[in-house]
Amino acid sequence: MSEPGTPDLRTSDLRTAELAMRAEKLDGADGLAGKRAEFVLDDVVYLDGNSLGALPAAVPGRVADVVGRQWGELRIRSWEESGWWTAPERIGDRIAPLIGAAAGQVVVGDSTSVNVFKALVAAVRMANAGAGGGEGASGASGGEGSSGSEGFPGLPGRRDEIVVDATTFPTDGYIAESAARMTGCTLRPVVPAEVPGVLGDRTAAVLLNHVDYRTGRLHDLPALTAAVHRAGAIAVWDLCHSAGALPVGLDEHGVDLAVGCTYKYLNGGPGSPAYLYVRRELQDRFDSPLPGWNSHAEPFGMRPGYEPGPGALRGRVGTPDILSMLALEAALDVWDGVSIEAVRAKSLALTDFFLECVAAYVPAGRVESVTPVPHGERGSQVALRCEDAGDVMKRLIERGVVGDFRAPDVLRFGFTPLYVGFGDVERAARVLAEVLR
């Protein structure tokens, strides 16, 4: 029998055996288990797909063709013959079902930060269409039809406030502050739960994160979007930590504008291009602050005056990054035959099982989960507060369990259902307990 205050090793071994057996059964019944073979993986438990997704096995061959044949042999002919010119909309239509959008509303290109800027400034322009005598989002940027009210806060009837998630990823906050200065608006940072209470007739746009990048908390997109609309404002959502991990329902819930990256749960590769969603009903009013030749109605007309093209392609700016874009297109092949609802079900099962294993293995009081327990409030990651988190994560990585660390004291573990299994989850929790002991 163990001494008082020490673990009962026999009980501990039985518990480990029980959880390992459950993991094996869960993996055997997993309808998505076969997807793991479509990724380049090793024996490492990779729980950092919420930062950078694993490499889909089809990508290297496709990129070799793009470089060797399309660029090397066809050269400039590939803009038409290989479909380079239409790639931003074509790939956008492949992402659309994963975020609950019909075709023709998503364009791929630029970074998330650039797309946040486009969306926020355009949102302020749309919200103020006709206010203070400006025509708002009816036509050309920087010329005839551009908003005459920008830079003039306090005009009668003008909406001059941008509400932003105070817990947002820092860059979103930086962009929001800059967009506010450029449009003559006041920036109002609040936590998402406080958003409905601060909205009013001065609110132009609201920028929110669907899933909190630190804690994994899932915010109520339908309810918050409805509250924004009741105030007459434009809802802008950042989907970086939800697209490819759970249903979003942009069309269903009437979201106005949304942005997101593709290198996390969509596995597009480091620095892969982001995307911009513009609801169909708003596309003819979307007045981008970054008009470029790629979004011109006559891109090769080279006319000095800007006339925006039709539909979502108004979100394009300059020449797209073809190599990264076509790597992303190849990466999206892993989604063939996969329902986002099945992905969500497995995500919740994985995070539930991880929390159970952590509770069983990790010494009491050593870590504290800051990720909500209710399924309706949880994304696809678990964040554990730990006093020496930076050092702990280094030791975990040395032992083949890869998550990441966020200052000052958070261990983040992202669960990508297409390639993470229940055996991975049990092993990660067991190694974590060993490191903490």
RODREN-742547 format. One record per residue (C-alpha): residue number from 1; residue in one letter; y negated, x negated, z. Coordinates in Angstrom, 1 decimal, padded with zeros to 4 digits. Example, Ala and Ser with C-alpha at 12.3 -4.5 7.8 and 13.67 -1.06 7.14 Angstrom:
i 1 | aa A | north 004.5 | east -012.3 | up 007.8
i 2 | aa S | north 001.1 | east -013.7 | up 007.1
//
This chain:
i 1 | aa M | north 000.0 | east 000.0 | up 000.0
i 2 | aa S | north -003.5 | east -001.3 | up -000.8
i 3 | aa E | north -005.9 | east -002.4 | up 001.9
i 4 | aa P | north -008.6 | east 000.2 | up 002.8
i 5 | aa G | north -011.5 | east 000.1 | up 000.3
i 6 | aa T | north -009.6 | east -001.6 | up -002.5
i 7 | aa P | north -008.1 | east 000.1 | up -005.6
i 8 | aa D | north -004.5 | east 001.2 | up -005.5
i 9 | aa L | north -003.1 | east -000.9 | up -008.4
i 10 | aa R | north -000.1 | east 001.3 | up -008.9
i 11 | aa T | north -002.2 | east 004.4 | up -009.2
i 12 | aa S | north -004.6 | east 002.5 | up -011.5
i 13 | aa D | north -001.8 | east 001.4 | up -013.8
i 14 | aa L | north -000.4 | east 005.0 | up -014.0
i 15 | aa R | north -003.8 | east 006.3 | up -014.8
i 16 | aa T | north -004.3 | east 003.6 | up -017.5
i 17 | aa A | north -000.9 | east 004.5 | up -019.0
i 18 | aa E | north -001.7 | east 008.2 | up -019.0
i 19 | aa L | north -005.1 | east 007.8 | up -020.8
i 20 | aa A | north -003.6 | east 005.3 | up -023.3
i 21 | aa M | north -000.8 | east 007.9 | up -024.1
i 22 | aa R | north -003.4 | east 010.7 | up -024.5
i 23 | aa A | north -005.4 | east 008.5 | up -026.8
i 24 | aa E | north -002.3 | east 007.9 | up -029.0
i 25 | aa K | north -001.6 | east 011.6 | up -029.2
i 26 | aa L | north -005.2 | east 012.4 | up -030.0
i 27 | aa D | north -005.2 | east 009.8 | up -032.8
i 28 | aa G | north -001.9 | east 011.3 | up -034.1
i 29 | aa A | north -003.5 | east 014.7 | up -034.4
i 30 | aa D | north -006.8 | east 013.5 | up -035.8
i 31 | aa G | north -007.5 | east 015.0 | up -039.2
i 32 | aa L | north -010.1 | east 012.4 | up -040.0
i 33 | aa A | north -007.9 | east 009.4 | up -039.0
i 34 | aa G | north -007.1 | east 008.6 | up -042.7
i 35 | aa K | north -010.8 | east 007.9 | up -043.3
i 36 | aa R | north -010.6 | east 004.7 | up -041.3
i 37 | aa A | north -008.7 | east 003.0 | up -044.2
i 38 | aa E | north -011.8 | east 003.5 | up -046.4
i 39 | aa F | north -013.8 | east 001.0 | up -044.3
i 40 | aa V | north -013.7 | east -002.7 | up -044.0
i 41 | aa L | north -012.7 | east -003.1 | up -040.3
i 42 | aa D | north -010.9 | east -005.6 | up -038.1
i 43 | aa D | north -009.5 | east -005.5 | up -034.5
i 44 | aa V | north -013.0 | east -005.2 | up -033.0
i 45 | aa V | north -013.8 | east -001.9 | up -031.4
i 46 | aa Y | north -017.1 | east -001.1 | up -033.3
i 47 | aa L | north -019.3 | east 001.3 | up -031.3
i 48 | aa D | north -022.6 | east 000.4 | up -032.9
i 49 | aa G | north -022.6 | east 002.6 | up -036.0
i 50 | aa N | north -025.7 | east 004.2 | up -034.5
i 51 | aa S | north -027.5 | east 001.0 | up -035.4
i 52 | aa L | north -025.6 | east -000.2 | up -038.5
i 53 | aa G | north -022.6 | east 001.6 | up -040.0
i 54 | aa A | north -019.5 | east -000.2 | up -041.1
i 55 | aa L | north -019.0 | east -001.3 | up -044.7
i 56 | aa P | north -017.2 | east 001.3 | up -046.9
i 57 | aa A | north -014.4 | east -000.5 | up -048.9
i 58 | aa A | north -015.7 | east 000.9 | up -052.2
i 59 | aa V | north -019.1 | east -000.7 | up -051.9
i 60 | aa P | north -018.4 | east -004.4 | up -052.9
i 61 | aa G | north -016.8 | east -003.5 | up -056.2
i 62 | aa R | north -019.5 | east -001.0 | up -057.1
i 63 | aa V | north -022.3 | east -003.5 | up -056.3
i 64 | aa A | north -020.5 | east -006.2 | up -058.3
i 65 | aa D | north -020.5 | east -003.8 | up -061.3
i 66 | aa V | north -024.2 | east -003.0 | up -060.8
i 67 | aa V | north -025.1 | east -006.7 | up -060.7
i 68 | aa G | north -022.7 | east -008.0 | up -063.3
i 69 | aa R | north -022.6 | east -005.3 | up -065.9
i 70 | aa Q | north -025.5 | east -002.9 | up -065.4
i 71 | aa W | north -028.1 | east -005.6 | up -064.6
i 72 | aa G | north -026.3 | east -008.7 | up -066.2
i 73 | aa E | north -025.3 | east -007.1 | up -069.5
i 74 | aa L | north -027.2 | east -003.8 | up -070.1
i 75 | aa R | north -030.3 | east -005.1 | up -068.4
i 76 | aa I | north -033.3 | east -002.7 | up -068.9
i 77 | aa R | north -031.0 | east -000.2 | up -070.8
i 78 | aa S | north -029.5 | east 000.7 | up -067.4
i 79 | aa W | north -032.5 | east 002.7 | up -066.5
i 80 | aa E | north -031.2 | east 005.3 | up -068.8
i 81 | aa E | north -027.6 | east 004.4 | up -069.7
i 82 | aa S | north -026.6 | east 003.7 | up -066.1
i 83 | aa G | north -028.7 | east 006.5 | up -064.6
i 84 | aa W | north -031.0 | east 004.2 | up -062.6
i 85 | aa W | north -034.0 | east 006.4 | up -063.2
i 86 | aa T | north -032.5 | east 009.5 | up -061.7
i 87 | aa A | north -030.8 | east 007.8 | up -058.8
i 88 | aa P | north -033.4 | east 008.9 | up -056.1
i 89 | aa E | north -032.8 | east 012.6 | up -056.7
i 90 | aa R | north -029.1 | east 012.3 | up -057.6
i 91 | aa I | north -028.3 | east 010.4 | up -054.3
i 92 | aa G | north -030.6 | east 012.8 | up -052.5
i 93 | aa D | north -028.4 | east 015.7 | up -053.6
i 94 | aa R | north -025.4 | east 013.9 | up -052.2
i 95 | aa I | north -027.1 | east 013.5 | up -048.8
i 96 | aa A | north -028.4 | east 017.1 | up -048.8
i 97 | aa P | north -025.1 | east 018.9 | up -047.7
i 98 | aa L | north -024.8 | east 016.5 | up -044.8
i 99 | aa I | north -028.2 | east 017.7 | up -043.4
i 100 | aa G | north -027.8 | east 021.3 | up -044.4
i 101 | aa A | north -030.0 | east 021.4 | up -047.5
i 102 | aa A | north -029.6 | east 022.8 | up -050.9
i 103 | aa A | north -029.9 | east 020.5 | up -053.9
i 104 | aa G | north -033.3 | east 019.6 | up -055.2
i 105 | aa Q | north -035.0 | east 019.0 | up -051.9
i 106 | aa V | north -034.1 | east 015.4 | up -050.9
i 107 | aa V | north -035.4 | east 012.2 | up -052.5
i 108 | aa V | north -034.1 | east 008.8 | up -051.6
i 109 | aa G | north -036.4 | east 005.7 | up -051.4
i 110 | aa D | north -038.6 | east 003.6 | up -049.2
i 111 | aa S | north -038.1 | east 003.1 | up -045.5
i 112 | aa T | north -038.0 | east 005.7 | up -042.7
i 113 | aa S | north -041.4 | east 004.5 | up -041.5
i 114 | aa V | north -043.0 | east 004.9 | up -045.0
i 115 | aa N | north -041.4 | east 008.4 | up -045.3
i 116 | aa V | north -042.7 | east 009.4 | up -041.8
i 117 | aa F | north -046.2 | east 008.4 | up -042.9
i 118 | aa K | north -045.9 | east 010.4 | up -046.2
i 119 | aa A | north -044.6 | east 013.5 | up -044.3
i 120 | aa L | north -047.1 | east 013.5 | up -041.5
i 121 | aa V | north -050.2 | east 013.0 | up -043.6
i 122 | aa A | north -048.9 | east 015.6 | up -046.1
i 123 | aa A | north -048.2 | east 018.0 | up -043.2
i 124 | aa V | north -051.8 | east 017.7 | up -042.0
i 125 | aa R | north -053.1 | east 018.3 | up -045.5
i 126 | aa M | north -050.9 | east 021.4 | up -045.9
i 127 | aa A | north -051.8 | east 022.8 | up -042.5
i 128 | aa N | north -055.4 | east 022.5 | up -043.4
i 129 | aa A | north -055.3 | east 023.8 | up -047.0
i 130 | aa G | north -058.6 | east 025.7 | up -047.4
i 131 | aa A | north -059.9 | east 024.7 | up -043.9
i 132 | aa G | north -063.5 | east 023.3 | up -043.9
i 133 | aa G | north -063.8 | east 023.9 | up -047.6
i 134 | aa G | north -061.1 | east 021.4 | up -048.6
i 135 | aa E | north -058.4 | east 022.4 | up -051.0
i 136 | aa G | north -055.7 | east 020.7 | up -049.0
i 137 | aa A | north -052.3 | east 020.1 | up -050.7
i 138 | aa S | north -053.0 | east 021.7 | up -054.0
i 139 | aa G | north -053.2 | east 018.8 | up -056.3
i 140 | aa A | north -054.0 | east 015.1 | up -056.8
i 141 | aa S | north -054.3 | east 012.7 | up -053.9
i 142 | aa G | north -057.6 | east 010.8 | up -053.6
i 143 | aa G | north -059.2 | east 012.9 | up -056.4
i 144 | aa E | north -059.7 | east 016.4 | up -057.5
i 145 | aa G | north -057.8 | east 018.8 | up -055.2
i 146 | aa S | north -057.4 | east 016.4 | up -052.3
i 147 | aa S | north -058.3 | east 017.6 | up -048.8
i 148 | aa G | north -062.0 | east 017.6 | up -048.3
i 149 | aa S | north -061.5 | east 018.0 | up -044.5
i 150 | aa E | north -059.8 | east 014.8 | up -043.8
i 151 | aa G | north -061.8 | east 012.5 | up -041.5
i 152 | aa F | north -064.0 | east 015.3 | up -040.3
i 153 | aa P | north -062.6 | east 016.7 | up -037.1
i 154 | aa G | north -064.1 | east 019.8 | up -035.6
i 155 | aa L | north -064.8 | east 021.6 | up -038.8
i 156 | aa P | north -064.4 | east 025.4 | up -038.3
i 157 | aa G | north -060.8 | east 026.5 | up -038.5
i 158 | aa R | north -059.5 | east 023.0 | up -039.0
i 159 | aa R | north -056.3 | east 021.9 | up -037.3
i 160 | aa D | north -057.0 | east 018.5 | up -035.9
i 161 | aa E | north -054.1 | east 017.6 | up -033.6
i 162 | aa I | north -050.7 | east 015.9 | up -034.3
i 163 | aa V | north -048.1 | east 016.4 | up -031.6
i 164 | aa V | north -045.5 | east 013.7 | up -031.3
i 165 | aa D | north -042.4 | east 013.1 | up -029.2
i 166 | aa A | north -043.5 | east 010.8 | up -026.4
i 167 | aa T | north -040.0 | east 009.4 | up -026.1
i 168 | aa T | north -039.8 | east 008.7 | up -029.9
i 169 | aa F | north -038.6 | east 005.4 | up -031.5
i 170 | aa P | north -041.7 | east 003.2 | up -031.2
i 171 | aa T | north -042.4 | east 003.0 | up -035.0
i 172 | aa D | north -042.6 | east 006.7 | up -035.3
i 173 | aa G | north -045.3 | east 006.7 | up -032.6
i 174 | aa Y | north -047.2 | east 003.9 | up -034.4
i 175 | aa I | north -047.1 | east 005.7 | up -037.7
i 176 | aa A | north -048.2 | east 009.0 | up -036.0
i 177 | aa E | north -051.1 | east 007.2 | up -034.4
i 178 | aa S | north -052.2 | east 005.7 | up -037.7
i 179 | aa A | north -051.8 | east 009.0 | up -039.5
i 180 | aa A | north -053.9 | east 010.7 | up -036.8
i 181 | aa R | north -056.7 | east 008.2 | up -037.3
i 182 | aa M | north -056.6 | east 008.5 | up -041.1
i 183 | aa T | north -056.7 | east 012.3 | up -041.1
i 184 | aa G | north -059.3 | east 012.7 | up -038.3
i 185 | aa C | north -056.8 | east 014.1 | up -035.9
i 186 | aa T | north -056.1 | east 013.7 | up -032.2
i 187 | aa L | north -052.6 | east 012.4 | up -031.3
i 188 | aa R | north -050.9 | east 014.3 | up -028.5
i 189 | aa P | north -047.7 | east 012.7 | up -027.2
i 190 | aa V | north -045.4 | east 015.0 | up -025.1
i 191 | aa V | north -041.7 | east 015.2 | up -024.3
i 192 | aa P | north -039.9 | east 017.7 | up -026.5
i 193 | aa A | north -039.3 | east 020.2 | up -023.7
i 194 | aa E | north -043.1 | east 020.5 | up -023.4
i 195 | aa V | north -043.8 | east 021.1 | up -027.1
i 196 | aa P | north -043.9 | east 024.9 | up -027.1
i 197 | aa G | north -046.4 | east 024.9 | up -024.2
i 198 | aa V | north -049.0 | east 022.6 | up -026.0
i 199 | aa L | north -049.0 | east 024.2 | up -029.4
i 200 | aa G | north -052.0 | east 026.1 | up -030.6
i 201 | aa D | north -054.4 | east 026.8 | up -033.4
i 202 | aa R | north -055.5 | east 023.2 | up -033.5
i 203 | aa T | north -052.0 | east 021.9 | up -034.0
i 204 | aa A | north -051.5 | east 020.6 | up -037.6
i 205 | aa A | north -048.1 | east 018.9 | up -037.4
i 206 | aa V | north -045.4 | east 018.1 | up -034.9
i 207 | aa L | north -043.1 | east 015.1 | up -035.3
i 208 | aa L | north -039.9 | east 015.2 | up -033.3
i 209 | aa N | north -036.6 | east 013.3 | up -033.2
i 210 | aa H | north -033.4 | east 015.3 | up -033.5
i 211 | aa V | north -031.5 | east 012.9 | up -031.3
i 212 | aa D | north -033.2 | east 010.6 | up -028.7
i 213 | aa Y | north -032.3 | east 007.0 | up -029.7
i 214 | aa R | north -032.1 | east 005.7 | up -026.2
i 215 | aa T | north -030.1 | east 008.5 | up -024.4
i 216 | aa G | north -028.3 | east 010.3 | up -027.2
i 217 | aa R | north -029.9 | east 013.6 | up -026.1
i 218 | aa L | north -029.8 | east 016.3 | up -028.8
i 219 | aa H | north -033.0 | east 018.3 | up -029.0
i 220 | aa D | north -033.1 | east 022.0 | up -030.0
i 221 | aa L | north -034.1 | east 021.8 | up -033.6
i 222 | aa P | north -033.9 | east 025.6 | up -034.3
i 223 | aa A | north -035.9 | east 026.7 | up -031.2
i 224 | aa L | north -038.6 | east 023.9 | up -031.5
i 225 | aa T | north -039.0 | east 024.5 | up -035.3
i 226 | aa A | north -039.5 | east 028.2 | up -034.6
i 227 | aa A | north -042.1 | east 027.4 | up -031.9
i 228 | aa V | north -044.0 | east 025.2 | up -034.3
i 229 | aa H | north -044.0 | east 027.9 | up -037.0
i 230 | aa R | north -045.3 | east 030.5 | up -034.6
i 231 | aa A | north -048.3 | east 028.2 | up -034.0
i 232 | aa G | north -048.9 | east 028.0 | up -037.7
i 233 | aa A | north -048.1 | east 024.2 | up -037.8
i 234 | aa I | north -045.8 | east 022.1 | up -039.9
i 235 | aa A | north -042.5 | east 020.8 | up -038.4
i 236 | aa V | north -041.4 | east 017.2 | up -039.3
i 237 | aa W | north -038.0 | east 016.0 | up -038.0
i 238 | aa D | north -036.6 | east 012.5 | up -037.8
i 239 | aa L | north -032.9 | east 012.7 | up -038.4
i 240 | aa C | north -032.0 | east 009.0 | up -038.1
i 241 | aa H | north -029.5 | east 009.6 | up -035.2
i 242 | aa S | north -028.1 | east 012.9 | up -036.3
i 243 | aa A | north -027.5 | east 012.8 | up -040.1
i 244 | aa G | north -023.8 | east 012.2 | up -040.7
i 245 | aa A | north -022.9 | east 012.8 | up -037.1
i 246 | aa L | north -023.6 | east 016.5 | up -036.6
i 247 | aa P | north -024.7 | east 019.6 | up -038.5
i 248 | aa V | north -028.5 | east 019.7 | up -038.9
i 249 | aa G | north -029.2 | east 023.0 | up -040.8
i 250 | aa L | north -032.6 | east 022.2 | up -042.4
i 251 | aa D | north -032.6 | east 025.1 | up -044.8
i 252 | aa E | north -031.0 | east 027.5 | up -042.3
i 253 | aa H | north -033.7 | east 026.8 | up -039.7
i 254 | aa G | north -036.7 | east 026.6 | up -042.0
i 255 | aa V | north -037.6 | east 023.0 | up -041.3
i 256 | aa D | north -040.6 | east 022.0 | up -043.4
i 257 | aa L | north -040.2 | east 018.2 | up -043.8
i 258 | aa A | north -037.6 | east 015.7 | up -042.6
i 259 | aa V | north -036.9 | east 012.0 | up -042.9
i 260 | aa G | north -034.0 | east 009.8 | up -042.0
i 261 | aa C | north -032.4 | east 006.4 | up -042.6
i 262 | aa T | north -029.0 | east 005.9 | up -044.3
i 263 | aa Y | north -027.7 | east 002.7 | up -042.6
i 264 | aa K | north -026.4 | east 004.3 | up -039.5
i 265 | aa Y | north -023.9 | east 007.2 | up -039.7
i 266 | aa L | north -024.3 | east 007.3 | up -043.5
i 267 | aa N | north -023.1 | east 003.6 | up -043.8
i 268 | aa G | north -025.5 | east 002.7 | up -046.5
i 269 | aa G | north -025.9 | east -001.0 | up -045.5
i 270 | aa P | north -028.6 | east -003.1 | up -043.8
i 271 | aa G | north -032.0 | east -001.9 | up -045.0
i 272 | aa S | north -030.6 | east 000.8 | up -047.3
i 273 | aa P | north -033.3 | east 003.2 | up -048.5
i 274 | aa A | north -034.3 | east 006.2 | up -046.4
i 275 | aa Y | north -034.8 | east 009.8 | up -047.6
i 276 | aa L | north -037.4 | east 012.5 | up -047.5
i 277 | aa Y | north -036.7 | east 016.2 | up -047.4
i 278 | aa V | north -039.3 | east 018.6 | up -048.6
i 279 | aa R | north -038.5 | east 022.3 | up -048.3
i 280 | aa R | north -038.5 | east 024.0 | up -051.7
i 281 | aa E | north -041.2 | east 026.5 | up -050.8
i 282 | aa L | north -043.6 | east 023.6 | up -049.9
i 283 | aa Q | north -042.9 | east 021.3 | up -052.8
i 284 | aa D | north -045.8 | east 022.5 | up -055.0
i 285 | aa R | north -048.1 | east 021.9 | up -052.0
i 286 | aa F | north -046.8 | east 018.6 | up -050.9
i 287 | aa D | north -049.7 | east 016.2 | up -051.3
i 288 | aa S | north -048.4 | east 012.6 | up -050.7
i 289 | aa P | north -050.8 | east 010.1 | up -049.3
i 290 | aa L | north -048.9 | east 007.5 | up -051.4
i 291 | aa P | north -049.1 | east 008.7 | up -055.0
i 292 | aa G | north -047.4 | east 006.3 | up -057.4
i 293 | aa W | north -046.3 | east 006.1 | up -061.0
i 294 | aa N | north -042.8 | east 007.1 | up -060.1
i 295 | aa S | north -043.9 | east 010.5 | up -058.8
i 296 | aa H | north -046.3 | east 011.1 | up -061.7
i 297 | aa A | north -045.7 | east 014.1 | up -064.0
i 298 | aa E | north -045.9 | east 011.6 | up -066.9
i 299 | aa P | north -044.8 | east 008.3 | up -065.3
i 300 | aa F | north -045.0 | east 006.4 | up -068.6
i 301 | aa G | north -048.2 | east 008.0 | up -069.7
i 302 | aa M | north -050.1 | east 005.4 | up -067.7
i 303 | aa R | north -053.1 | east 007.8 | up -067.3
i 304 | aa P | north -055.8 | east 006.9 | up -064.8
i 305 | aa G | north -055.7 | east 010.3 | up -063.1
i 306 | aa Y | north -052.8 | east 011.3 | up -060.9
i 307 | aa E | north -050.8 | east 014.5 | up -061.5
i 308 | aa P | north -047.8 | east 015.0 | up -059.3
i 309 | aa G | north -044.5 | east 015.7 | up -060.8
i 310 | aa P | north -042.4 | east 018.7 | up -059.9
i 311 | aa G | north -040.1 | east 019.2 | up -057.0
i 312 | aa A | north -039.0 | east 016.7 | up -054.4
i 313 | aa L | north -039.7 | east 013.8 | up -056.7
i 314 | aa R | north -043.3 | east 014.1 | up -055.4
i 315 | aa G | north -042.0 | east 012.0 | up -052.6
i 316 | aa R | north -041.3 | east 009.0 | up -054.9
i 317 | aa V | north -043.8 | east 006.1 | up -055.0
i 318 | aa G | north -043.0 | east 003.0 | up -056.9
i 319 | aa T | north -040.0 | east 001.4 | up -058.6
i 320 | aa P | north -036.9 | east 002.2 | up -056.5
i 321 | aa D | north -034.7 | east -000.6 | up -054.9
i 322 | aa I | north -031.8 | east -000.1 | up -057.3
i 323 | aa L | north -029.3 | east -002.6 | up -055.8
i 324 | aa S | north -029.5 | east -001.0 | up -052.3
i 325 | aa M | north -029.8 | east 002.5 | up -053.6
i 326 | aa L | north -026.6 | east 002.2 | up -055.7
i 327 | aa A | north -024.8 | east 000.5 | up -052.8
i 328 | aa L | north -025.7 | east 003.6 | up -050.8
i 329 | aa E | north -024.4 | east 005.9 | up -053.5
i 330 | aa A | north -021.0 | east 004.1 | up -053.4
i 331 | aa A | north -021.0 | east 004.3 | up -049.6
i 332 | aa L | north -021.4 | east 008.1 | up -049.7
i 333 | aa D | north -018.0 | east 008.4 | up -051.4
i 334 | aa V | north -016.4 | east 008.3 | up -048.0
i 335 | aa W | north -017.8 | east 011.8 | up -047.4
i 336 | aa D | north -015.8 | east 013.3 | up -050.2
i 337 | aa G | north -013.6 | east 016.1 | up -048.7
i 338 | aa V | north -015.2 | east 015.8 | up -045.3
i 339 | aa S | north -016.9 | east 018.7 | up -043.5
i 340 | aa I | north -019.7 | east 017.9 | up -041.1
i 341 | aa E | north -018.3 | east 020.4 | up -038.7
i 342 | aa A | north -015.1 | east 018.4 | up -038.4
i 343 | aa V | north -017.1 | east 015.3 | up -037.8
i 344 | aa R | north -019.0 | east 017.0 | up -035.1
i 345 | aa A | north -015.8 | east 018.3 | up -033.4
i 346 | aa K | north -014.4 | east 014.8 | up -033.3
i 347 | aa S | north -017.6 | east 013.3 | up -032.2
i 348 | aa L | north -017.7 | east 015.6 | up -029.1
i 349 | aa A | north -014.1 | east 014.9 | up -028.4
i 350 | aa L | north -014.6 | east 011.1 | up -028.6
i 351 | aa T | north -017.7 | east 011.1 | up -026.3
i 352 | aa D | north -015.9 | east 013.5 | up -023.9
i 353 | aa F | north -012.9 | east 011.2 | up -023.7
i 354 | aa F | north -015.1 | east 008.1 | up -023.4
i 355 | aa L | north -016.9 | east 009.6 | up -020.4
i 356 | aa E | north -013.5 | east 010.5 | up -018.8
i 357 | aa C | north -012.2 | east 007.0 | up -019.3
i 358 | aa V | north -015.3 | east 005.4 | up -017.9
i 359 | aa A | north -015.1 | east 007.7 | up -014.8
i 360 | aa A | north -011.4 | east 006.7 | up -014.4
i 361 | aa Y | north -011.7 | east 002.9 | up -015.0
i 362 | aa V | north -015.2 | east 001.8 | up -014.0
i 363 | aa P | north -015.9 | east 001.1 | up -010.3
i 364 | aa A | north -017.8 | east 003.9 | up -008.7
i 365 | aa G | north -021.6 | east 003.5 | up -008.8
i 366 | aa R | north -021.5 | east 000.6 | up -011.3
i 367 | aa V | north -022.9 | east 002.7 | up -014.2
i 368 | aa E | north -024.7 | east 006.0 | up -014.7
i 369 | aa S | north -024.5 | east 008.0 | up -017.8
i 370 | aa V | north -028.0 | east 009.2 | up -019.1
i 371 | aa T | north -026.4 | east 011.1 | up -021.9
i 372 | aa P | north -026.3 | east 014.9 | up -021.3
i 373 | aa V | north -022.9 | east 016.4 | up -020.5
i 374 | aa P | north -023.4 | east 019.8 | up -022.3
i 375 | aa H | north -022.2 | east 019.6 | up -025.9
i 376 | aa G | north -025.3 | east 021.4 | up -027.1
i 377 | aa E | north -027.5 | east 018.6 | up -025.8
i 378 | aa R | north -025.5 | east 015.6 | up -026.9
i 379 | aa G | north -025.6 | east 013.6 | up -030.1
i 380 | aa S | north -022.9 | east 011.1 | up -031.1
i 381 | aa Q | north -023.6 | east 008.3 | up -028.6
i 382 | aa V | north -023.2 | east 007.6 | up -024.9
i 383 | aa A | north -025.8 | east 005.7 | up -023.0
i 384 | aa L | north -024.9 | east 004.1 | up -019.7
i 385 | aa R | north -027.5 | east 002.7 | up -017.3
i 386 | aa C | north -026.3 | east -000.6 | up -015.8
i 387 | aa E | north -028.3 | east -003.0 | up -013.7
i 388 | aa D | north -027.3 | east -006.1 | up -015.7
i 389 | aa A | north -026.9 | east -004.3 | up -019.0
i 390 | aa G | north -028.0 | east -007.2 | up -021.3
i 391 | aa D | north -025.4 | east -009.6 | up -019.8
i 392 | aa V | north -022.7 | east -007.0 | up -019.7
i 393 | aa M | north -023.1 | east -006.2 | up -023.4
i 394 | aa K | north -022.9 | east -009.9 | up -024.3
i 395 | aa R | north -019.6 | east -010.1 | up -022.4
i 396 | aa L | north -018.3 | east -006.9 | up -024.0
i 397 | aa I | north -019.0 | east -008.3 | up -027.5
i 398 | aa E | north -017.2 | east -011.6 | up -026.6
i 399 | aa R | north -014.2 | east -009.5 | up -025.7
i 400 | aa G | north -014.2 | east -007.4 | up -028.9
i 401 | aa V | north -016.1 | east -004.3 | up -027.9
i 402 | aa V | north -019.4 | east -004.0 | up -029.8
i 403 | aa G | north -022.1 | east -001.7 | up -028.7
i 404 | aa D | north -025.8 | east -002.6 | up -028.1
i 405 | aa F | north -028.3 | east -003.0 | up -025.3
i 406 | aa R | north -031.7 | east -001.3 | up -024.9
i 407 | aa A | north -034.2 | east -002.7 | up -022.4
i 408 | aa P | north -034.4 | east -002.6 | up -019.6
i 409 | aa D | north -030.9 | east -001.4 | up -018.5
i 410 | aa V | north -029.1 | east 000.7 | up -021.1
i 411 | aa L | north -025.7 | east 000.1 | up -022.7
i 412 | aa R | north -025.5 | east 002.2 | up -025.9
i 413 | aa F | north -022.2 | east 003.1 | up -027.5
i 414 | aa G | north -022.3 | east 005.0 | up -030.9
i 415 | aa F | north -019.2 | east 007.0 | up -032.0
i 416 | aa T | north -018.8 | east 007.3 | up -035.8
i 417 | aa P | north -016.0 | east 009.8 | up -036.2
i 418 | aa L | north -015.0 | east 008.5 | up -039.7
i 419 | aa Y | north -013.7 | east 005.3 | up -038.4
i 420 | aa V | north -013.6 | east 005.3 | up -034.6
i 421 | aa G | north -010.4 | east 006.5 | up -032.9
i 422 | aa F | north -009.4 | east 007.6 | up -029.5
i 423 | aa G | north -007.5 | east 004.3 | up -028.9
i 424 | aa D | north -010.8 | east 002.5 | up -029.6
i 425 | aa V | north -012.5 | east 004.7 | up -026.9
i 426 | aa E | north -009.8 | east 004.0 | up -024.3
i 427 | aa R | north -009.9 | east 000.3 | up -024.9
i 428 | aa A | north -013.7 | east 000.1 | up -024.8
i 429 | aa A | north -013.8 | east 001.9 | up -021.4
i 430 | aa R | north -011.0 | east -000.3 | up -020.0
i 431 | aa V | north -012.7 | east -003.6 | up -021.2
i 432 | aa L | north -016.0 | east -002.3 | up -019.8
i 433 | aa A | north -014.3 | east -001.8 | up -016.4
i 434 | aa E | north -012.8 | east -005.3 | up -016.5
i 435 | aa V | north -016.2 | east -006.9 | up -017.3
i 436 | aa L | north -017.9 | east -005.0 | up -014.5
i 437 | aa R | north -015.3 | east -006.1 | up -012.0
//
